[in-house]
């Protein structure tokens, strides 16, 4: 083959360009494999189950989806409705209710999904008893979108919000909140639709992206190799 293509004489600039491209594609492929491993660990945490840990004994840096148990009461007068949440292609909200623990700690409990009424202005009824109780769920991050347009600040209660940060919810309540929400277990009363899953891109999709990046690296290397051959007598 080299005889038919000519002599092998790579040009400096294409060689540098090819090397940078291949290195970048390999880095991106390895990054996707890393993301797949992170999702595999999250899925393991999610599926682990086991008895819940009392919130007071929760260690710093507890893994995402760790099951926890909290004793205290809901604050029914000041609830948040997380907008742009769909279930089986139906638009609705997730109900974020402040939960005040016996020691005064405040935690956001995600009580699940509800549909809108006839219009977006017809908010669902999310009333809940404020008496003392024990709830069980999994700790999780508040959802974050890929791209979204910031809406004007809402007023009134329950308050419709779009992908807030925890400190924004804390400011609206006028008190400090725990850094992560709690996804209410499906079997616990006073919740709605709770089909919790590991958030984000699936493991298989991350692996598929990694394969694509490695394929780009292979193609870039092959193109550089073929284009580096020159006809006999061609100047460098």
Secondary structure, 3 states (H helix, E strand, C coil): CHHHHCEECCCHHHHHHHHHHHHHHHHHHHHHHHHHHHHHHHHHHHHHCCCCEEHHHCCCCCCCCCEEEEEEEEEEEEEEEEEEEEECCEEEEEEEEEEEECCCCEEEEEEEEEECCCCCCCCCCCCCCCCEEEEEEEEECCCCCCCCCCCCCCCCCCEEECCCCHHHHHHHHCCCCCCCEEEECCCCCCCCECCCCCCCCCHHHHHHHHHHHHHHHHHHHHHHHHHCEECCCCCC
